[in-house]
Amino acid sequence: MTVNIHLLTADSGTGASCIYPLLGCAQRPKWKFVGTDIDERSLHYARGNVAYNDLKSRIRLMRSAPDGELIPLNGLGLE
């Protein structure tokens, strides 16, 4: 049985490899991800990995603050 649903998933502390969003998108064509990290250098490399895999339309990366929300929902435009 194949289940193919739309899903928005969050990865807090996505890191330079951005591996969970990349794997999730590779396995599930209707999934989208938001990845956050506090380290701008890690996000720089993560953005490169997302672009290299042509997933910019499905993976959004955001910087989060060490003392802030893990997933800054206000930055996503969600309620």
All heavy atoms as a GROMACS GRO file, in nm:
protein
  607
    1MET      N    1   0.084  -0.117   0.000
    1MET     CA    2   0.000   0.000   0.000
    1MET      C    3   0.089   0.124   0.000
    1MET      O    4   0.180   0.137   0.079
    1MET     CB    5  -0.089   0.000   0.123
    1MET     CG    6  -0.175   0.123   0.132
    1MET     SD    7  -0.300   0.117   0.262
    1MET     CE    8  -0.201   0.154   0.405
    2THR      N    9   0.062   0.218  -0.088
    2THR     CA   10   0.135   0.342  -0.096
    2THR      C   11   0.047   0.455  -0.043
    2THR      O   12  -0.066   0.472  -0.086
    2THR     CB   13   0.175   0.374  -0.241
    2THR    OG1   14   0.256   0.267  -0.289
    2THR    CG2   15   0.251   0.504  -0.250
    3VAL      N   16   0.102   0.530   0.052
    3VAL     CA   17   0.032   0.646   0.107
    3VAL      C   18   0.105   0.769   0.058
    3VAL      O   19   0.225   0.783   0.075
    3VAL     CB   20   0.031   0.642   0.262
    3VAL    CG1   21  -0.036   0.766   0.317
    3VAL    CG2   22  -0.039   0.516   0.310
    4ASN      N   23   0.032   0.859  -0.005
    4ASN     CA   24   0.094   0.977  -0.064
    4ASN      C   25   0.015   1.100  -0.020
    4ASN      O   26  -0.080   1.140  -0.085
    4ASN     CB   27   0.096   0.964  -0.216
    4ASN     CG   28   0.201   1.052  -0.278
    4ASN    OD1   29   0.279   1.117  -0.209
    4ASN    ND2   30   0.203   1.057  -0.410
    5ILE      N   31   0.053   1.158   0.094
    5ILE     CA   32  -0.017   1.272   0.149
    5ILE      C   33   0.072   1.396   0.147
    5ILE      O   34   0.194   1.386   0.143
    5ILE     CB   35  -0.064   1.245   0.293
    5ILE    CG1   36   0.056   1.216   0.384
    5ILE    CG2   37  -0.165   1.132   0.298
    5ILE    CD1   38   0.022   1.208   0.531
    6HIS      N   39   0.008   1.512   0.148
    6HIS     CA   40   0.082   1.638   0.161
    6HIS      C   41   0.117   1.656   0.308
    6HIS      O   42   0.033   1.637   0.395
    6HIS     CB   43  -0.004   1.756   0.114
    6HIS     CG   44  -0.031   1.753  -0.032
    6HIS    ND1   45   0.055   1.809  -0.124
    6HIS    CD2   46  -0.134   1.701  -0.104
    6HIS    CE1   47   0.007   1.792  -0.244
    6HIS    NE2   48  -0.108   1.726  -0.235
    7LEU      N   49   0.241   1.695   0.336
    7LEU     CA   50   0.286   1.709   0.473
    7LEU      C   51   0.392   1.817   0.482
    7LEU      O   52   0.482   1.823   0.399
    7LEU     CB   53   0.344   1.575   0.522
    7LEU     CG   54   0.387   1.566   0.668
    7LEU    CD1   55   0.266   1.573   0.759
    7LEU    CD2   56   0.463   1.438   0.691
    8LEU      N   57   0.378   1.904   0.583
    8LEU     CA   58   0.482   2.003   0.614
    8LEU      C   59   0.548   1.958   0.743
    8LEU      O   60   0.483   1.943   0.846
    8LEU     CB   61   0.423   2.143   0.631
    8LEU     CG   62   0.521   2.251   0.675
    8LEU    CD1   63   0.631   2.271   0.570
    8LEU    CD2   64   0.448   2.381   0.702
    9THR      N   65   0.677   1.934   0.737
    9THR     CA   66   0.753   1.880   0.850
    9THR      C   67   0.862   1.978   0.890
    9THR      O   68   0.918   2.047   0.805
    9THR     CB   69   0.816   1.745   0.810
    9THR    OG1   70   0.712   1.657   0.767
    9THR    CG2   71   0.888   1.681   0.925
   10ALA      N   72   0.893   1.981   1.018
   10ALA     CA   73   0.997   2.070   1.069
   10ALA      C   74   1.118   1.991   1.118
   10ALA      O   75   1.103   1.884   1.177
   10ALA     CB   76   0.942   2.155   1.184
   11ASP      N   77   1.236   2.044   1.090
   11ASP     CA   78   1.360   1.985   1.136
   11ASP      C   79   1.440   2.091   1.210
   11ASP      O   80   1.502   2.177   1.149
   11ASP     CB   81   1.440   1.931   1.017
   11ASP     CG   82   1.573   1.868   1.057
   11ASP    OD1   83   1.586   1.826   1.175
   11ASP    OD2   84   1.663   1.861   0.972
   12SER      N   85   1.435   2.086   1.341
   12SER     CA   86   1.507   2.183   1.423
   12SER      C   87   1.651   2.136   1.440
   12SER      O   88   1.676   2.021   1.475
   12SER     CB   89   1.439   2.194   1.560
   12SER     OG   90   1.511   2.280   1.643
   13GLY      N   91   1.747   2.223   1.413
   13GLY     CA   92   1.888   2.185   1.417
   13GLY      C   93   1.925   2.106   1.293
   13GLY      O   94   1.993   2.005   1.299
   14THR      N   95   1.882   2.154   1.178
   14THR     CA   96   1.898   2.079   1.053
   14THR      C   97   2.044   2.053   1.015
   14THR      O   98   2.075   1.955   0.951
   14THR     CB   99   1.822   2.149   0.939
   14THR    OG1  100   1.802   2.057   0.832
   14THR    CG2  101   1.894   2.273   0.888
   15GLY      N  102   2.135   2.142   1.056
   15GLY     CA  103   2.277   2.120   1.031
   15GLY      C  104   2.317   2.146   0.888
   15GLY      O  105   2.236   2.176   0.801
   16ALA      N  106   2.446   2.134   0.861
   16ALA     CA  107   2.502   2.165   0.730
   16ALA      C  108   2.457   2.068   0.621
   16ALA      O  109   2.442   2.107   0.506
   16ALA     CB  110   2.655   2.166   0.738
   17SER      N  111   2.432   1.943   0.658
   17SER     CA  112   2.394   1.845   0.557
   17SER      C  113   2.247   1.854   0.519
   17SER      O  114   2.210   1.818   0.408
   17SER     CB  115   2.424   1.703   0.605
   17SER     OG  116   2.340   1.671   0.715
   18CYS      N  117   2.163   1.900   0.611
   18CYS     CA  118   2.018   1.910   0.587
   18CYS      C  119   1.963   1.773   0.548
   18CYS      O  120   1.873   1.761   0.465
   18CYS     CB  121   1.992   2.016   0.479
   18CYS     SG  122   1.823   2.068   0.461
   19ILE      N  123   2.017   1.668   0.609
   19ILE     CA  124   1.992   1.532   0.563
   19ILE      C  125   1.847   1.486   0.577
   19ILE      O  126   1.793   1.422   0.486
   19ILE     CB  127   2.089   1.431   0.631
   19ILE    CG1  128   2.084   1.296   0.562
   19ILE    CG2  129   2.062   1.420   0.779
   19ILE    CD1  130   2.136   1.296   0.421
   20TYR      N  131   1.781   1.519   0.688
   20TYR     CA  132   1.643   1.470   0.704
   20TYR      C  133   1.547   1.533   0.604
   20TYR      O  134   1.467   1.461   0.542
   20TYR     CB  135   1.595   1.488   0.848
   20TYR     CG  136   1.672   1.400   0.944
   20TYR    CD1  137   1.745   1.454   1.047
   20TYR    CD2  138   1.674   1.261   0.928
   20TYR    CE1  139   1.818   1.374   1.134
   20TYR    CE2  140   1.746   1.180   1.013
   20TYR     CZ  141   1.818   1.237   1.116
   20TYR     OH  142   1.890   1.158   1.201
   21PRO      N  143   1.552   1.664   0.582
   21PRO     CA  144   1.467   1.719   0.476
   21PRO      C  145   1.500   1.663   0.337
   21PRO      O  146   1.409   1.635   0.258
   21PRO     CB  147   1.495   1.870   0.483
   21PRO     CG  148   1.531   1.893   0.626
   21PRO     CD  149   1.612   1.771   0.663
   22LEU      N  150   1.628   1.645   0.306
   22LEU     CA  151   1.665   1.591   0.176
   22LEU      C  152   1.614   1.448   0.158
   22LEU      O  153   1.558   1.413   0.054
   22LEU     CB  154   1.817   1.595   0.157
   22LEU     CG  155   1.878   1.734   0.141
   22LEU    CD1  156   2.030   1.725   0.142
   22LEU    CD2  157   1.829   1.803   0.015
   23LEU      N  158   1.632   1.366   0.261
   23LEU     CA  159   1.584   1.227   0.252
   23LEU      C  160   1.432   1.221   0.245
   23LEU      O  161   1.375   1.143   0.169
   23LEU     CB  162   1.634   1.146   0.372
   23LEU     CG  163   1.782   1.110   0.371
   23LEU    CD1  164   1.820   1.046   0.503
   23LEU    CD2  165   1.814   1.019   0.254
   24GLY      N  166   1.367   1.303   0.327
   24GLY     CA  167   1.220   1.304   0.327
   24GLY      C  168   1.165   1.343   0.192
   24GLY      O  169   1.071   1.279   0.142
   25CYS      N  170   1.222   1.445   0.131
   25CYS     CA  171   1.175   1.487  -0.002
   25CYS      C  172   1.207   1.385  -0.110
   25CYS      O  173   1.131   1.369  -0.205
   25CYS     CB  174   1.235   1.623  -0.037
   25CYS     SG  175   1.161   1.760   0.055
   26ALA      N  176   1.317   1.315  -0.095
   26ALA     CA  177   1.353   1.212  -0.193
   26ALA      C  178   1.256   1.094  -0.185
   26ALA      O  179   1.222   1.034  -0.287
   26ALA     CB  180   1.496   1.163  -0.169
   27GLN      N  181   1.210   1.063  -0.065
   27GLN     CA  182   1.122   0.949  -0.045
   27GLN      C  183   0.973   0.981  -0.064
   27GLN      O  184   0.895   0.894  -0.099
   27GLN     CB  185   1.142   0.891   0.095
   27GLN     CG  186   1.278   0.828   0.116
   27GLN     CD  187   1.294   0.702   0.034
   27GLN    OE1  188   1.207   0.615   0.034
   27GLN    NE2  189   1.404   0.692  -0.039
   28ARG      N  190   0.937   1.104  -0.037
   28ARG     CA  191   0.795   1.144  -0.039
   28ARG      C  192   0.778   1.270  -0.124
   28ARG      O  193   0.803   1.380  -0.079
   28ARG     CB  194   0.744   1.171   0.102
   28ARG     CG  195   0.758   1.054   0.195
   28ARG     CD  196   0.656   0.945   0.160
   28ARG     NE  197   0.661   0.839   0.259
   28ARG     CZ  198   0.703   0.715   0.233
   28ARG    NH1  199   0.741   0.681   0.113
   28ARG    NH2  200   0.702   0.624   0.328
   29PRO      N  201   0.733   1.256  -0.247
   29PRO     CA  202   0.728   1.368  -0.340
   29PRO      C  203   0.632   1.481  -0.302
   29PRO      O  204   0.642   1.590  -0.356
   29PRO     CB  205   0.687   1.305  -0.473
   29PRO     CG  206   0.636   1.170  -0.441
   29PRO     CD  207   0.694   1.130  -0.310
   30LYS      N  208   0.541   1.460  -0.210
   30LYS     CA  209   0.448   1.566  -0.172
   30LYS      C  210   0.483   1.631  -0.037
   30LYS      O  211   0.413   1.720   0.008
   30LYS     CB  212   0.305   1.513  -0.168
   30LYS     CG  213   0.254   1.475  -0.305
   30LYS     CD  214   0.109   1.440  -0.304
   30LYS     CE  215   0.062   1.408  -0.445
   30LYS     NZ  216  -0.082   1.381  -0.449
   31TRP      N  217   0.590   1.588   0.025
   31TRP     CA  218   0.630   1.646   0.153
   31TRP      C  219   0.708   1.775   0.131
   31TRP      O  220   0.780   1.790   0.033
   31TRP     CB  221   0.717   1.549   0.231
   31TRP     CG  222   0.644   1.435   0.293
   31TRP    CD1  223   0.517   1.392   0.265
   31TRP    CD2  224   0.694   1.346   0.392
   31TRP    NE1  225   0.486   1.282   0.340
   31TRP    CE2  226   0.593   1.252   0.420
   31TRP    CE3  227   0.815   1.336   0.460
   31TRP    CZ2  228   0.609   1.151   0.513
   31TRP    CZ3  229   0.831   1.235   0.552
   31TRP    CH2  230   0.728   1.144   0.578
   32LYS      N  231   0.695   1.866   0.228
   32LYS     CA  232   0.774   1.989   0.233
   32LYS      C  233   0.834   2.000   0.372
   32LYS      O  234   0.778   1.947   0.469
   32LYS     CB  235   0.688   2.111   0.204
   32LYS     CG  236   0.639   2.115   0.061
   32LYS     CD  237   0.563   2.242   0.033
   32LYS     CE  238   0.519   2.244  -0.112
   32LYS     NZ  239   0.452   2.370  -0.146
   33PHE      N  240   0.947   2.067   0.382
   33PHE     CA  241   1.018   2.079   0.509
   33PHE      C  242   1.054   2.223   0.540
   33PHE      O  243   1.079   2.302   0.449
   33PHE     CB  244   1.149   1.999   0.506
   33PHE     CG  245   1.133   1.853   0.531
   33PHE    CD1  246   1.093   1.769   0.429
   33PHE    CD2  247   1.159   1.798   0.655
   33PHE    CE1  248   1.079   1.633   0.450
   33PHE    CE2  249   1.145   1.663   0.678
   33PHE     CZ  250   1.105   1.580   0.576
   34VAL      N  251   1.059   2.252   0.668
   34VAL     CA  252   1.119   2.374   0.721
   34VAL      C  253   1.233   2.328   0.809
   34VAL      O  254   1.214   2.247   0.900
   34VAL     CB  255   1.019   2.456   0.804
   34VAL    CG1  256   1.089   2.574   0.869
   34VAL    CG2  257   0.903   2.501   0.717
   35GLY      N  258   1.352   2.376   0.781
   35GLY     CA  259   1.469   2.342   0.862
   35GLY      C  260   1.522   2.467   0.929
   35GLY      O  261   1.530   2.573   0.867
   36THR      N  262   1.554   2.456   1.058
   36THR     CA  263   1.611   2.570   1.129
   36THR      C  264   1.745   2.532   1.190
   36THR      O  265   1.771   2.414   1.219
   36THR     CB  266   1.518   2.620   1.241
   36THR    OG1  267   1.506   2.520   1.342
   36THR    CG2  268   1.382   2.656   1.188
   37ASP      N  269   1.827   2.633   1.209
   37ASP     CA  270   1.955   2.614   1.278
   37ASP      C  271   1.997   2.749   1.334
   37ASP      O  272   1.959   2.854   1.281
   37ASP     CB  273   2.061   2.562   1.181
   37ASP     CG  274   2.168   2.481   1.254
   37ASP    OD1  275   2.245   2.542   1.332
   37ASP    OD2  276   2.173   2.359   1.236
   38ILE      N  277   2.076   2.746   1.440
   38ILE     CA  278   2.124   2.870   1.499
   38ILE      C  279   2.256   2.914   1.436
   38ILE      O  280   2.298   3.028   1.453
   38ILE     CB  281   2.141   2.859   1.652
   38ILE    CG1  282   2.245   2.752   1.689
   38ILE    CG2  283   2.008   2.833   1.719
   38ILE    CD1  284   2.280   2.749   1.836
   39ASP      N  285   2.318   2.826   1.360
   39ASP     CA  286   2.450   2.853   1.303
   39ASP      C  287   2.439   2.894   1.156
   39ASP      O  288   2.399   2.813   1.072
   39ASP     CB  289   2.539   2.729   1.317
   39ASP     CG  290   2.679   2.752   1.265
   39ASP    OD1  291   2.744   2.849   1.310
   39ASP    OD2  292   2.722   2.675   1.178
   40GLU      N  293   2.474   3.017   1.126
   40GLU     CA  294   2.462   3.067   0.988
   40GLU      C  295   2.552   2.991   0.891
   40GLU      O  296   2.516   2.969   0.776
   40GLU     CB  297   2.494   3.216   0.983
   40GLU     CG  298   2.465   3.279   0.848
   40GLU     CD  299   2.320   3.264   0.802
   40GLU    OE1  300   2.228   3.285   0.884
   40GLU    OE2  301   2.299   3.230   0.684
   41ARG      N  302   2.668   2.948   0.936
   41ARG     CA  303   2.758   2.872   0.847
   41ARG      C  304   2.696   2.737   0.808
   41ARG      O  305   2.703   2.695   0.692
   41ARG     CB  306   2.893   2.851   0.915
   41ARG     CG  307   2.995   2.790   0.823
   41ARG     CD  308   3.131   2.792   0.884
   41ARG     NE  309   3.225   2.734   0.789
   41ARG     CZ  310   3.353   2.748   0.797
   41ARG    NH1  311   3.407   2.818   0.894
   41ARG    NH2  312   3.432   2.692   0.708
   42SER      N  313   2.634   2.670   0.904
   42SER     CA  314   2.564   2.545   0.873
   42SER      C  315   2.451   2.569   0.774
   42SER      O  316   2.433   2.491   0.680
   42SER     CB  317   2.507   2.482   1.001
   42SER     OG  318   2.610   2.434   1.083
   43LEU      N  319   2.377   2.677   0.794
   43LEU     CA  320   2.269   2.709   0.700
   43LEU      C  321   2.322   2.739   0.561
   43LEU      O  322   2.259   2.703   0.461
   43LEU     CB  323   2.186   2.826   0.753
   43LEU     CG  324   2.094   2.793   0.869
   43LEU    CD1  325   2.034   2.921   0.927
   43LEU    CD2  326   1.985   2.697   0.826
   44HIS      N  327   2.438   2.802   0.553
   44HIS     CA  328   2.499   2.830   0.422
   44HIS      C  329   2.522   2.700   0.345
   44HIS      O  330   2.486   2.689   0.227
   44HIS     CB  331   2.632   2.905   0.443
   44HIS     CG  332   2.713   2.916   0.319
   44HIS    ND1  333   2.685   3.008   0.219
   44HIS    CD2  334   2.821   2.846   0.277
   44HIS    CE1  335   2.774   2.993   0.122
   44HIS    NE2  336   2.857   2.896   0.155
   45TYR      N  337   2.582   2.601   0.411
   45TYR     CA  338   2.606   2.473   0.344
   45TYR      C  339   2.477   2.396   0.318
   45TYR      O  340   2.462   2.331   0.215
   45TYR     CB  341   2.704   2.388   0.426
   45TYR     CG  342   2.845   2.443   0.422
   45TYR    CD1  343   2.900   2.506   0.533
   45TYR    CD2  344   2.921   2.437   0.305
   45TYR    CE1  345   3.028   2.558   0.528
   45TYR    CE2  346   3.048   2.490   0.300
   45TYR     CZ  347   3.101   2.550   0.411
   45TYR     OH  348   3.228   2.603   0.406
   46ALA      N  349   2.383   2.406   0.411
   46ALA     CA  350   2.254   2.340   0.392
   46ALA      C  351   2.183   2.396   0.269
   46ALA      O  352   2.126   2.321   0.189
   46ALA     CB  353   2.167   2.356   0.517
   47ARG      N  354   2.187   2.528   0.254
   47ARG     CA  355   2.125   2.591   0.135
   47ARG      C  356   2.190   2.540   0.006
   47ARG      O  357   2.121   2.518  -0.094
   47ARG     CB  358   2.137   2.743   0.144
   47ARG     CG  359   2.042   2.804   0.245
   47ARG     CD  360   2.050   2.958   0.244
   47ARG     NE  361   1.973   3.010   0.354
   47ARG     CZ  362   2.024   3.059   0.466
   47ARG    NH1  363   2.155   3.066   0.483
   47ARG    NH2  364   1.945   3.104   0.562
   48GLY      N  365   2.321   2.522   0.010
   48GLY     CA  366   2.389   2.467  -0.107
   48GLY      C  367   2.344   2.325  -0.138
   48GLY      O  368   2.324   2.291  -0.255
   49ASN      N  369   2.324   2.244  -0.036
   49ASN     CA  370   2.277   2.107  -0.056
   49ASN      C  371   2.135   2.104  -0.111
   49ASN      O  372   2.101   2.024  -0.197
   49ASN     CB  373   2.285   2.028   0.074
   49ASN     CG  374   2.426   1.990   0.110
   49ASN    OD1  375   2.510   1.972   0.023
   49ASN    ND2  376   2.454   1.980   0.239
   50VAL      N  377   2.052   2.193  -0.060
   50VAL     CA  378   1.914   2.201  -0.109
   50VAL      C  379   1.912   2.244  -0.256
   50VAL      O  380   1.843   2.184  -0.339
   50VAL     CB  381   1.830   2.298  -0.022
   50VAL    CG1  382   1.695   2.326  -0.085
   50VAL    CG2  383   1.813   2.241   0.119
   51ALA      N  384   1.992   2.345  -0.290
   51ALA     CA  385   1.998   2.392  -0.429
   51ALA      C  386   2.055   2.284  -0.521
   51ALA      O  387   2.002   2.261  -0.631
   51ALA     CB  388   2.082   2.518  -0.437
   52TYR      N  389   2.160   2.217  -0.476
   52TYR     CA  390   2.223   2.111  -0.557
   52TYR      C  391   2.123   2.000  -0.590
   52TYR      O  392   2.126   1.941  -0.698
   52TYR     CB  393   2.343   2.053  -0.482
   52TYR     CG  394   2.413   1.942  -0.556
   52TYR    CD1  395   2.501   1.971  -0.660
   52TYR    CD2  396   2.391   1.809  -0.523
   52TYR    CE1  397   2.565   1.869  -0.730
   52TYR    CE2  398   2.455   1.707  -0.592
   52TYR     CZ  399   2.541   1.737  -0.696
   52TYR     OH  400   2.603   1.637  -0.765
   53ASN      N  401   2.033   1.971  -0.497
   53ASN     CA  402   1.933   1.867  -0.516
   53ASN      C  403   1.802   1.920  -0.574
   53ASN      O  404   1.703   1.848  -0.581
   53ASN     CB  405   1.907   1.795  -0.383
   53ASN     CG  406   2.022   1.705  -0.347
   53ASN    OD1  407   2.034   1.594  -0.397
   53ASN    ND2  408   2.112   1.754  -0.261
   54ASP      N  409   1.802   2.047  -0.616
   54ASP     CA  410   1.687   2.110  -0.681
   54ASP      C  411   1.560   2.098  -0.596
   54ASP      O  412   1.453   2.062  -0.646
   54ASP     CB  413   1.665   2.050  -0.821
   54ASP     CG  414   1.574   2.136  -0.906
   54ASP    OD1  415   1.570   2.260  -0.884
   54ASP    OD2  416   1.506   2.081  -0.994
   55LEU      N  417   1.573   2.129  -0.466
   55LEU     CA  418   1.458   2.118  -0.375
   55LEU      C  419   1.424   2.250  -0.307
   55LEU      O  420   1.357   2.252  -0.204
   55LEU     CB  421   1.486   2.010  -0.270
   55LEU     CG  422   1.488   1.867  -0.324
   55LEU    CD1  423   1.541   1.770  -0.221
   55LEU    CD2  424   1.348   1.826  -0.369
   56LYS      N  425   1.464   2.361  -0.368
   56LYS     CA  426   1.436   2.492  -0.308
   56LYS      C  427   1.286   2.519  -0.295
   56LYS      O  428   1.244   2.592  -0.207
   56LYS     CB  429   1.504   2.602  -0.388
   56LYS     CG  430   1.655   2.602  -0.373
   56LYS     CD  431   1.722   2.692  -0.472
   56LYS     CE  432   1.723   2.835  -0.428
   56LYS     NZ  433   1.805   2.920  -0.518
   57SER      N  434   1.206   2.459  -0.379
   57SER     CA  435   1.061   2.480  -0.371
   57SER      C  436   0.996   2.398  -0.260
   57SER      O  437   0.881   2.423  -0.225
   57SER     CB  438   0.995   2.448  -0.505
   57SER     OG  439   1.007   2.309  -0.533
   58ARG      N  440   1.070   2.303  -0.204
   58ARG     CA  441   1.011   2.214  -0.103
   58ARG      C  442   1.079   2.219   0.032
   58ARG      O  443   1.026   2.169   0.131
   58ARG     CB  444   1.013   2.070  -0.156
   58ARG     CG  445   0.924   2.058  -0.279
   58ARG     CD  446   0.924   1.921  -0.339
   58ARG     NE  447   0.898   1.818  -0.242
   58ARG     CZ  448   0.945   1.693  -0.253
   58ARG    NH1  449   1.019   1.660  -0.356
   58ARG    NH2  450   0.919   1.604  -0.162
   59ILE      N  451   1.198   2.278   0.039
   59ILE     CA  452   1.270   2.289   0.166
   59ILE      C  453   1.300   2.436   0.192
   59ILE      O  454   1.368   2.501   0.112
   59ILE     CB  455   1.401   2.208   0.165
   59ILE    CG1  456   1.372   2.060   0.142
   59ILE    CG2  457   1.477   2.228   0.296
   59ILE    CD1  458   1.497   1.974   0.124
   60ARG      N  459   1.250   2.485   0.304
   60ARG     CA  460   1.277   2.623   0.344
   60ARG      C  461   1.366   2.622   0.467
   60ARG      O  462   1.336   2.553   0.566
   60ARG     CB  463   1.145   2.693   0.376
   60ARG     CG  464   1.165   2.836   0.416
   60ARG     CD  465   1.034   2.906   0.429
   60ARG     NE  466   1.055   3.043   0.474
   60ARG     CZ  467   0.959   3.127   0.501
   60ARG    NH1  468   0.835   3.088   0.487
   60ARG    NH2  469   0.986   3.247   0.542
   61LEU      N  470   1.475   2.696   0.462
   61LEU     CA  471   1.569   2.701   0.573
   61LEU      C  472   1.564   2.838   0.639
   61LEU      O  473   1.558   2.940   0.571
   61LEU     CB  474   1.710   2.671   0.524
   61LEU     CG  475   1.728   2.532   0.463
   61LEU    CD1  476   1.866   2.518   0.401
   61LEU    CD2  477   1.705   2.425   0.567
   62MET      N  478   1.567   2.837   0.772
   62MET     CA  479   1.557   2.961   0.848
   62MET      C  480   1.655   2.958   0.964
   62MET      O  481   1.678   2.852   1.023
   62MET     CB  482   1.416   2.976   0.906
   62MET     CG  483   1.305   2.977   0.804
   62MET     SD  484   1.143   2.976   0.882
   62MET     CE  485   1.144   3.133   0.965
   63ARG      N  486   1.708   3.074   0.996
   63ARG     CA  487   1.793   3.084   1.114
   63ARG      C  488   1.705   3.105   1.237
   63ARG      O  489   1.610   3.182   1.235
   63ARG     CB  490   1.890   3.200   1.101
   63ARG     CG  491   1.988   3.203   1.216
   63ARG     CD  492   2.105   3.288   1.187
   63ARG     NE  493   2.202   3.273   1.295
   63ARG     CZ  494   2.297   3.357   1.317
   63ARG    NH1  495   2.312   3.462   1.239
   63ARG    NH2  496   2.381   3.337   1.416
   64SER      N  497   1.736   3.033   1.342
   64SER     CA  498   1.665   3.051   1.468
   64SER      C  499   1.763   3.104   1.572
   64SER      O  500   1.884   3.088   1.559
   64SER     CB  501   1.601   2.920   1.514
   64SER     OG  502   1.698   2.818   1.528
   65ALA      N  503   1.709   3.166   1.675
   65ALA     CA  504   1.792   3.223   1.781
   65ALA      C  505   1.812   3.120   1.891
   65ALA      O  506   1.720   3.042   1.921
   65ALA     CB  507   1.725   3.347   1.838
   66PRO      N  508   1.929   3.117   1.953
   66PRO     CA  509   1.955   3.020   2.060
   66PRO      C  510   1.855   3.028   2.175
   66PRO      O  511   1.822   2.927   2.236
   66PRO     CB  512   2.096   3.053   2.109
   66PRO     CG  513   2.158   3.133   2.001
   66PRO     CD  514   2.046   3.200   1.927
   67ASP      N  515   1.804   3.147   2.202
   67ASP     CA  516   1.709   3.163   2.311
   67ASP      C  517   1.566   3.186   2.261
   67ASP      O  518   1.478   3.224   2.336
   67ASP     CB  519   1.750   3.279   2.401
   67ASP     CG  520   1.763   3.410   2.325
   67ASP    OD1  521   1.763   3.408   2.200
   67ASP    OD2  522   1.775   3.515   2.391
   68GLY      N  523   1.543   3.161   2.133
   68GLY     CA  524   1.411   3.181   2.072
   68GLY      C  525   1.339   3.051   2.046
   68GLY      O  526   1.377   2.945   2.096
   69GLU      N  527   1.237   3.060   1.965
   69GLU     CA  528   1.158   2.942   1.928
   69GLU      C  529   1.242   2.847   1.841
   69GLU      O  530   1.322   2.891   1.759
   69GLU     CB  531   1.035   2.984   1.848
   69GLU     CG  532   0.940   3.074   1.924
   69GLU     CD  533   0.827   3.121   1.834
   69GLU    OE1  534   0.854   3.164   1.720
   69GLU    OE2  535   0.711   3.113   1.879
   70LEU      N  536   1.219   2.717   1.859
   70LEU     CA  537   1.288   2.620   1.774
   70LEU      C  538   1.245   2.634   1.629
   70LEU      O  539   1.326   2.628   1.538
   70LEU     CB  540   1.260   2.477   1.823
   70LEU     CG  541   1.320   2.438   1.957
   70LEU    CD1  542   1.272   2.299   1.997
   70LEU    CD2  543   1.471   2.443   1.952
   71ILE      N  544   1.116   2.651   1.610
   71ILE     CA  545   1.059   2.673   1.477
   71ILE      C  546   0.984   2.805   1.484
   71ILE      O  547   0.876   2.813   1.540
   71ILE     CB  548   0.962   2.560   1.436
   71ILE    CG1  549   1.026   2.423   1.450
   71ILE    CG2  550   0.910   2.585   1.294
   71ILE    CD1  551   1.142   2.396   1.357
   72PRO      N  552   1.040   2.913   1.428
   72PRO     CA  553   0.975   3.044   1.436
   72PRO      C  554   0.854   3.052   1.341
   72PRO      O  555   0.865   3.088   1.224
   72PRO     CB  556   1.085   3.142   1.395
   72PRO     CG  557   1.184   3.060   1.320
   72PRO     CD  558   1.171   2.918   1.366
   73LEU      N  559   0.738   3.015   1.393
   73LEU     CA  560   0.617   3.008   1.311
   73LEU      C  561   0.579   3.142   1.251
   73LEU      O  562   0.525   3.147   1.140
   73LEU     CB  563   0.501   2.952   1.393
   73LEU     CG  564   0.518   2.807   1.440
   73LEU    CD1  565   0.397   2.765   1.523
   73LEU    CD2  566   0.537   2.713   1.323
   74ASN      N  567   0.607   3.251   1.320
   74ASN     CA  568   0.575   3.384   1.265
   74ASN      C  569   0.649   3.408   1.134
   74ASN      O  570   0.596   3.472   1.045
   74ASN     CB  571   0.609   3.495   1.365
   74ASN     CG  572   0.515   3.496   1.482
   74ASN    OD1  573   0.404   3.444   1.476
   74ASN    ND2  574   0.559   3.553   1.592
   75GLY      N  575   0.768   3.356   1.122
   75GLY     CA  576   0.845   3.371   0.999
   75GLY      C  577   0.792   3.288   0.884
   75GLY      O  578   0.827   3.311   0.769
   76LEU      N  579   0.707   3.192   0.914
   76LEU     CA  580   0.649   3.108   0.810
   76LEU      C  581   0.516   3.160   0.758
   76LEU      O  582   0.465   3.112   0.660
   76LEU     CB  583   0.627   2.966   0.864
   76LEU     CG  584   0.752   2.889   0.901
   76LEU    CD1  585   0.714   2.757   0.966
   76LEU    CD2  586   0.836   2.863   0.779
   77GLY      N  587   0.458   3.254   0.831
   77GLY     CA  588   0.328   3.304   0.793
   77GLY      C  589   0.216   3.209   0.830
   77GLY      O  590   0.108   3.213   0.771
   78LEU      N  591   0.240   3.122   0.928
   78LEU     CA  592   0.138   3.027   0.973
   78LEU      C  593   0.072   3.081   1.099
   78LEU      O  594   0.132   3.156   1.175
   78LEU     CB  595   0.200   2.891   1.003
   78LEU     CG  596   0.272   2.822   0.888
   78LEU    CD1  597   0.340   2.696   0.938
   78LEU    CD2  598   0.176   2.791   0.776
   79GLU      N  599  -0.048   3.039   1.124
   79GLU     CA  600  -0.117   3.076   1.248
   79GLU      C  601  -0.125   2.959   1.342
   79GLU      O  602  -0.128   2.848   1.306
   79GLU     CB  603  -0.257   3.127   1.216
   79GLU     CG  604  -0.252   3.256   1.137
   79GLU     CD  605  -0.391   3.311   1.112
   79GLU    OE1  606  -0.487   3.272   1.181
   79GLU    OE2  607  -0.403   3.393   1.023
   0.00000   0.00000   0.00000
